[in-house]
């Protein structure tokens, strides 16, 4: 264990723990009027089909057990807001040592909700929670999180575009498998498969650009889906 690891207050989380925590952070930022959250709201948030990968079908009992596990780790706390139903909130800013760093928290939440992503995808998606104006700003955020061990770069060294990022809350075995999977995919993508005269580096650049454009379109679609859902909710549909 190095000095950075010795000073950590956080520990790796299971897949369901990461999903629950990611939802709590996301909803605090995007729909604060519904935060802290009830168990039922968390079930809906964890299982929603937009902004999630993979899509899950978690039950209320699983969510409640997970919340209790997270509470024991100091990640969540149950609060009484005076209503008939108890609600839950996260303490991730203290637990992760990110007080006063909302954009860093948005990046981590996005990675917990969707898994490894390219920098372009991550900037677009995390910006729905906290504005990240460009890749330079994101890269500064990632450098800080990397120093804390809260994110990992999974792309081959020296890669300048399409850099893949993952959060650091995976258990060690899961992270090793992830590195192997992403590394193999990157090697396959880098191998020339065409007899075209177009230089390989140009093809890579075009692919990276297309990926970023697709990520932007996905974000727009997700935003529209969320707006439609909110409209339906307000209309009682």
C-alpha positions as CSV (number, residue, x, y, z in Angstrom):
1,X,0.0,0.0,0.0
2,X,1.5,3.4,-1.0
3,X,1.1,6.7,0.8
4,X,-1.9,7.7,-1.3
5,X,-3.7,4.5,-0.5
6,X,-2.9,4.7,3.2
7,X,-4.5,8.1,3.5
8,X,-7.7,7.1,1.8
9,X,-11.0,7.2,3.6
10,X,-12.8,5.4,0.8
11,X,-12.7,1.7,-0.4
12,X,-13.8,-0.1,-3.5
13,X,-17.5,-0.6,-4.0
14,X,-19.6,-3.4,-5.5
15,X,-21.5,-2.8,-8.8
16,X,-24.9,-2.2,-7.0
17,X,-23.2,0.1,-4.4
18,X,-21.7,2.2,-7.3
19,X,-25.1,2.4,-9.0
20,X,-26.9,3.5,-5.9
21,X,-24.2,6.1,-5.0
22,X,-24.1,7.3,-8.6
23,X,-27.9,7.9,-8.6
24,X,-27.8,9.8,-5.3
25,X,-25.1,12.1,-6.6
26,X,-26.8,12.6,-10.0
27,X,-30.3,13.3,-8.5
28,X,-28.9,15.8,-6.0
29,X,-27.4,17.7,-8.9
30,X,-30.1,17.4,-11.5
31,X,-33.4,17.2,-9.5
32,X,-32.6,18.7,-6.0
33,X,-36.3,19.1,-5.3
34,X,-36.6,15.3,-5.0
35,X,-33.5,14.9,-2.9
36,X,-32.9,13.3,-0.4
37,X,-34.4,10.2,-2.0
38,X,-36.9,7.6,-1.0
39,X,-36.3,3.9,-1.6
40,X,-38.9,3.9,-4.4
41,X,-37.3,6.9,-6.1
42,X,-33.9,5.2,-5.9
43,X,-35.3,2.0,-7.5
44,X,-36.6,4.1,-10.4
45,X,-33.3,6.0,-10.7
46,X,-31.2,2.9,-10.6
47,X,-33.3,1.1,-13.2
48,X,-34.0,3.9,-15.6
49,X,-33.1,3.2,-19.2
50,X,-31.4,6.5,-20.1
51,X,-27.9,7.4,-18.8
52,X,-27.3,3.9,-17.5
53,X,-25.0,1.1,-18.6
54,X,-25.8,-1.6,-17.9
55,X,-29.6,-1.2,-17.5
56,X,-30.6,-3.0,-14.3
57,X,-33.8,-4.4,-12.7
58,X,-33.0,-4.0,-9.0
59,X,-35.7,-4.6,-6.4
60,X,-36.5,-2.3,-3.4
61,X,-35.1,-4.9,-0.9
62,X,-31.7,-4.9,-2.8
63,X,-31.6,-1.1,-2.8
64,X,-32.4,-0.9,0.9
65,X,-29.8,-3.5,1.8
66,X,-27.2,-1.7,-0.3
67,X,-28.0,1.6,1.4
68,X,-27.5,0.0,4.8
69,X,-24.1,-1.4,3.6
70,X,-23.1,2.0,2.3
71,X,-24.2,3.6,5.6
72,X,-21.9,1.3,7.5
73,X,-19.0,2.5,5.3
74,X,-19.9,6.1,5.9
75,X,-21.2,6.8,2.4
76,X,-24.9,7.3,3.0
77,X,-27.1,8.5,5.8
78,X,-30.9,8.1,6.4
79,X,-32.7,11.3,7.1
80,X,-36.2,12.1,8.5
81,X,-37.6,15.0,6.6
82,X,-40.9,15.1,8.5
83,X,-42.8,13.1,5.9
84,X,-44.2,9.6,6.1
85,X,-41.3,8.0,4.2
86,X,-37.7,8.1,5.3
87,X,-35.2,9.4,2.8
88,X,-31.5,8.8,2.0
89,X,-28.7,11.1,1.0
90,X,-25.0,10.6,0.3
91,X,-21.9,11.8,2.1
92,X,-19.6,11.3,-0.9
93,X,-17.9,14.7,-0.8
94,X,-16.5,13.8,2.7
95,X,-16.0,10.1,2.0
96,X,-14.1,10.7,-1.2
97,X,-12.2,13.8,0.0
98,X,-13.8,16.0,-2.7
99,X,-15.3,18.9,-0.7
100,X,-15.7,22.0,-2.8
101,X,-15.2,20.0,-6.1
102,X,-18.6,19.5,-7.7
103,X,-17.3,19.0,-11.2
104,X,-15.0,16.2,-10.0
105,X,-18.0,14.6,-8.3
106,X,-20.0,14.8,-11.5
107,X,-17.3,13.1,-13.4
108,X,-17.2,10.2,-10.9
109,X,-20.9,9.9,-10.8
110,X,-21.1,9.7,-14.6
111,X,-18.4,6.9,-14.6
112,X,-20.3,5.0,-11.9
113,X,-23.5,5.2,-13.9
114,X,-22.1,4.3,-17.3
115,X,-18.7,2.7,-16.8
116,X,-15.6,3.4,-18.8
117,X,-15.9,6.2,-21.4
118,X,-13.7,8.3,-23.7
119,X,-12.8,11.8,-22.6
120,X,-15.2,13.2,-25.2
121,X,-18.1,11.1,-24.1
122,X,-17.4,11.9,-20.4
123,X,-17.2,15.6,-20.9
124,X,-20.6,15.7,-22.7
125,X,-22.4,13.5,-20.3
126,X,-21.0,14.9,-17.0
127,X,-21.8,18.4,-18.2
128,X,-25.5,17.7,-17.6
129,X,-24.7,17.7,-13.8
130,X,-21.9,20.4,-13.7
131,X,-20.7,22.4,-16.6
132,X,-17.3,21.3,-18.1
133,X,-16.7,23.7,-21.0
134,X,-14.0,21.9,-22.9
135,X,-11.6,18.9,-22.9
136,X,-8.8,21.0,-21.4
137,X,-10.9,21.6,-18.3
138,X,-11.9,17.9,-18.1
139,X,-8.3,16.8,-18.4
140,X,-7.4,19.0,-15.5
141,X,-10.2,17.4,-13.5
142,X,-9.0,13.9,-14.5
143,X,-5.4,14.7,-13.6
144,X,-6.5,15.7,-10.0
145,X,-8.7,12.6,-9.7
146,X,-6.0,10.4,-11.0
147,X,-3.6,11.7,-8.3
148,X,-6.1,10.6,-5.7
149,X,-6.6,7.2,-7.3
150,X,-10.2,8.0,-8.1
151,X,-9.9,7.5,-11.8
152,X,-7.7,5.4,-14.1
153,X,-6.7,5.8,-17.7
154,X,-7.3,2.6,-19.6
155,X,-5.9,3.5,-23.0
156,X,-2.4,2.6,-24.2
157,X,0.3,5.1,-23.2
158,X,0.8,7.9,-25.6
159,X,-2.7,7.8,-27.1
160,X,-3.9,11.3,-27.7
161,X,-7.5,10.8,-28.9
162,X,-10.2,8.5,-27.7
163,X,-8.6,8.1,-24.3
164,X,-10.7,5.8,-22.2
165,X,-11.3,6.6,-18.5
166,X,-12.7,4.5,-15.6
167,X,-13.4,5.4,-12.0
168,X,-11.2,4.0,-9.2
169,X,-13.9,2.4,-7.1
170,X,-13.7,-1.0,-8.8
171,X,-12.4,-3.9,-6.7
172,X,-8.9,-4.9,-7.9
173,X,-9.9,-8.0,-9.8
174,X,-12.6,-6.2,-11.6
175,X,-10.2,-3.4,-12.5
176,X,-7.7,-5.9,-13.9
177,X,-10.3,-7.5,-16.1
178,X,-11.4,-4.1,-17.3
179,X,-7.9,-3.1,-18.2
180,X,-7.4,-6.3,-20.2
181,X,-10.7,-5.9,-22.0
182,X,-10.2,-2.3,-22.9
183,X,-6.5,-2.9,-23.8
184,X,-7.4,-5.7,-26.2
185,X,-10.2,-3.6,-27.8
186,X,-7.7,-0.7,-28.3
187,X,-5.2,-3.0,-30.0
188,X,-7.8,-4.5,-32.3
189,X,-9.0,-1.0,-33.3
190,X,-5.5,0.1,-34.0
191,X,-4.7,-2.7,-36.4
192,X,-5.1,-1.6,-40.1
193,X,-7.9,-3.6,-41.7
194,X,-8.1,-2.0,-45.1
195,X,-6.0,-1.8,-48.2
196,X,-7.1,1.9,-48.5
197,X,-4.3,4.4,-49.1
198,X,-5.7,6.6,-46.3
199,X,-3.0,6.7,-43.5
200,X,-4.0,4.8,-40.3
201,X,-3.5,7.8,-38.1
202,X,-6.1,9.7,-40.2
203,X,-8.6,6.9,-39.9
204,X,-8.1,6.9,-36.1
205,X,-8.7,10.6,-36.0
206,X,-11.9,10.3,-38.0
207,X,-13.1,7.4,-35.8
208,X,-12.4,9.5,-32.7
209,X,-14.3,12.5,-34.1
210,X,-17.2,10.3,-35.0
211,X,-17.3,8.8,-31.5
212,X,-17.4,12.3,-30.0
213,X,-20.2,13.4,-32.3
214,X,-22.2,10.2,-31.5
215,X,-21.6,10.9,-27.7
216,X,-23.0,14.4,-28.2
217,X,-26.1,13.1,-30.0
218,X,-26.6,10.5,-27.2
219,X,-26.5,13.3,-24.6
220,X,-29.0,15.3,-26.5
221,X,-31.3,12.3,-26.8
222,X,-31.0,11.6,-23.1
223,X,-31.8,15.2,-22.2
224,X,-34.9,15.0,-24.4
225,X,-36.0,11.8,-22.8
226,X,-35.5,13.4,-19.3
227,X,-37.5,16.5,-20.3
228,X,-40.3,14.3,-21.6
229,X,-40.3,12.2,-18.4
230,X,-40.4,15.4,-16.3
231,X,-43.2,16.8,-18.4
232,X,-45.2,13.6,-18.0
233,X,-44.6,13.6,-14.3
234,X,-45.8,17.2,-14.0
235,X,-48.9,16.4,-16.0
236,X,-49.6,13.3,-14.0
237,X,-49.4,11.0,-17.0
